[in-house]
Amino acid sequence: MLCDPATPRGVYSSAGKRAKLECDRRRQRTRINIGPAFEKWKMLGESLGMKTDPQLASFLLER
């Protein structure tokens, strides 16, 4: 099941709530917390002209 960004926030049926929870669980598996390095991460992305975090991560991994 895919996350549906078109669904208005806070408007879910019981099936919709279950789907949202599952979507949140899947997304949570790929998240990382870089803590105080977040500001440096954002500054680096801006200085390199990267528009998204995955774009910056891929760039750094390919170096």
MARBA-3410 file (N, C-alpha, C, O; in Angstrom, 1 decimal):
63
0.8,-1.2,0.0,0.0,0.0,0.0,0.9,1.2,0.0,1.9,1.3,0.8 ~ 0.6,2.2,-0.8,1.4,3.4,-0.9,0.8,4.5,-0.1,-0.4,4.5,0.2 ~ 1.6,5.4,0.3,1.2,6.6,1.1,0.5,7.5,0.1,0.9,7.7,-1.0 ~ -0.6,8.1,0.5,-1.4,9.0,-0.4,-1.3,10.4,0.1,-2.0,10.8,1.0 ~ -0.4,11.2,-0.5,-0.2,12.6,0.0,-1.5,13.4,-0.3,-1.6,14.5,0.2
-2.4,12.9,-1.1,-3.6,13.7,-1.5,-4.6,13.7,-0.3,-5.6,14.5,-0.3 ~ -4.5,12.7,0.6,-5.4,12.6,1.7,-5.2,13.8,2.7,-4.1,14.0,3.1 ~ -6.3,14.5,2.9,-6.1,15.7,3.9,-5.7,15.2,5.2,-6.1,14.1,5.7 ~ -4.8,15.9,5.9,-4.3,15.6,7.2,-5.4,15.5,8.2,-6.2,16.4,8.2 ~ -5.4,14.5,9.0,-6.4,14.4,10.1,-7.7,13.8,9.6,-8.6,13.7,10.5
-7.9,13.5,8.4,-9.2,13.0,7.9,-9.0,11.6,7.4,-8.7,11.3,6.3 ~ -9.2,10.6,8.4,-9.0,9.2,8.0,-10.2,8.4,8.6,-10.6,8.6,9.7 ~ -10.6,7.4,7.8,-11.5,6.4,8.3,-10.7,5.4,9.1,-9.4,5.5,9.2 ~ -11.3,4.4,9.7,-10.5,3.4,10.5,-9.5,2.7,9.6,-8.4,2.4,10.0 ~ -10.0,2.3,8.4,-9.1,1.7,7.4,-8.0,2.7,7.0,-6.8,2.3,6.8
-8.3,3.9,6.9,-7.4,4.9,6.5,-6.3,5.1,7.6,-5.2,5.4,7.3 ~ -6.8,5.1,8.9,-5.9,5.2,10.0,-4.8,4.1,10.0,-3.6,4.3,10.2 ~ -5.3,2.8,9.7,-4.4,1.7,9.7,-3.4,1.9,8.5,-2.2,1.6,8.7 ~ -3.9,2.4,7.4,-3.0,2.6,6.2,-2.0,3.6,6.6,-0.8,3.5,6.2 ~ -2.4,4.7,7.2,-1.5,5.8,7.6,-0.4,5.2,8.6,0.8,5.6,8.4
-0.8,4.5,9.6,0.1,3.9,10.5,1.2,3.0,9.8,2.4,3.1,10.1 ~ 0.7,2.2,8.9,1.6,1.3,8.1,2.6,2.2,7.2,3.8,1.9,7.2 ~ 2.0,3.2,6.6,2.9,4.1,5.8,3.9,4.8,6.7,5.1,4.8,6.3 ~ 3.5,5.2,7.9,4.5,5.9,8.8,5.5,4.9,9.3,6.7,5.2,9.4 ~ 5.1,3.6,9.5,6.1,2.6,10.0,7.1,2.4,8.9,8.3,2.3,9.2
6.7,2.3,7.6,7.6,2.0,6.5,8.6,3.2,6.4,9.8,3.0,6.2 ~ 8.1,4.4,6.5,8.9,5.6,6.3,9.9,5.7,7.5,11.1,6.1,7.3 ~ 9.5,5.3,8.7,10.4,5.4,9.8,11.6,4.5,9.7,12.6,4.7,10.3 ~ 11.4,3.4,9.0,12.6,2.4,8.8,13.7,3.0,8.1,14.9,2.6,8.2 ~ 13.5,4.1,7.3,14.6,4.6,6.4,15.1,6.0,7.0,16.0,6.6,6.4
14.5,6.4,8.1,14.9,7.7,8.7,16.2,7.5,9.6,16.3,6.5,10.2 ~ 17.0,8.5,9.6,18.1,8.6,10.5,18.1,9.9,11.3,17.6,10.9,10.8 ~ 18.7,9.9,12.4,18.8,11.1,13.2,20.3,11.5,13.2,21.1,10.8,13.8 ~ 20.6,12.6,12.6,22.0,13.1,12.6,22.3,14.2,13.6,23.3,14.8,13.7 ~ 21.3,14.4,14.5,21.4,15.3,15.6,22.0,16.7,15.3,21.5,17.4,14.4
23.0,17.1,16.0,23.6,18.4,15.8,24.2,18.6,14.4,24.5,19.8,14.1 ~ 24.5,17.6,13.7,25.1,17.7,12.4,24.0,18.2,11.3,24.4,18.4,10.2 ~ 22.8,18.3,11.7,21.7,18.6,10.8,22.0,19.9,10.1,21.8,20.1,8.9 ~ 22.4,20.9,10.8,22.6,22.3,10.3,23.8,22.2,9.2,23.7,22.8,8.1 ~ 24.8,21.4,9.5,25.9,21.3,8.6,25.4,20.6,7.3,25.8,20.9,6.2
24.6,19.5,7.5,24.0,18.8,6.4,23.2,19.7,5.4,23.4,19.7,4.2 ~ 22.4,20.6,6.0,21.6,21.5,5.2,22.5,22.5,4.5,22.3,22.8,3.3 ~ 23.5,23.0,5.2,24.4,24.0,4.6,25.2,23.4,3.4,25.4,24.0,2.4 ~ 25.6,22.1,3.6,26.4,21.4,2.6,25.5,21.2,1.4,25.9,21.4,0.2 ~ 24.2,20.8,1.6,23.3,20.6,0.5,23.1,21.8,-0.3,23.0,21.8,-1.5
22.9,22.9,0.4,22.7,24.2,-0.2,23.9,24.7,-1.0,23.8,25.1,-2.2 ~ 25.1,24.5,-0.4,26.3,24.9,-1.1,26.6,24.1,-2.4,27.2,24.6,-3.3 ~ 26.2,22.8,-2.4,26.4,22.0,-3.5,25.2,22.0,-4.5,25.2,21.4,-5.6 ~ 24.2,22.8,-4.2,23.0,22.9,-5.1,22.1,21.7,-5.1,21.4,21.5,-6.1 ~ 22.1,20.9,-4.0,21.3,19.8,-4.0,19.9,20.2,-3.5,19.8,21.0,-2.5
18.8,19.7,-4.1,17.5,20.1,-3.8,16.9,19.2,-2.7,16.0,19.6,-2.0 ~ 17.3,17.9,-2.6,16.7,17.0,-1.7,17.8,16.3,-0.9,18.9,16.2,-1.3 ~ 17.4,15.8,0.3,18.3,15.0,1.1,18.8,13.8,0.4,20.0,13.5,0.5 ~ 17.9,13.0,-0.2,18.4,11.8,-0.9,19.4,12.1,-2.0,20.3,11.4,-2.3 ~ 19.2,13.2,-2.7,20.1,13.7,-3.7,21.5,13.9,-3.1,22.5,13.5,-3.7
21.6,14.6,-2.0,22.8,14.9,-1.3,23.5,13.6,-0.8,24.7,13.4,-1.0 ~ 22.7,12.7,-0.2,23.2,11.4,0.3,23.8,10.6,-0.9,24.9,10.1,-0.7 ~ 23.1,10.5,-2.0,23.6,9.8,-3.1,24.9,10.4,-3.6,25.9,9.7,-4.0 ~ 25.0,11.7,-3.7,26.2,12.4,-4.2,27.4,12.0,-3.3,28.5,11.7,-3.7 ~ 27.2,12.1,-2.0,28.2,11.8,-1.0,28.7,10.3,-1.0,29.8,10.0,-0.9
27.7,9.4,-1.2,28.0,8.0,-1.3,28.8,7.6,-2.6,29.6,6.7,-2.6 ~ 28.6,8.4,-3.6,29.2,8.1,-4.9,30.6,8.7,-5.0,31.4,8.4,-5.9 ~ 31.0,9.5,-4.1,32.3,10.1,-4.1,33.4,9.1,-3.7,34.6,9.5,-3.7
END
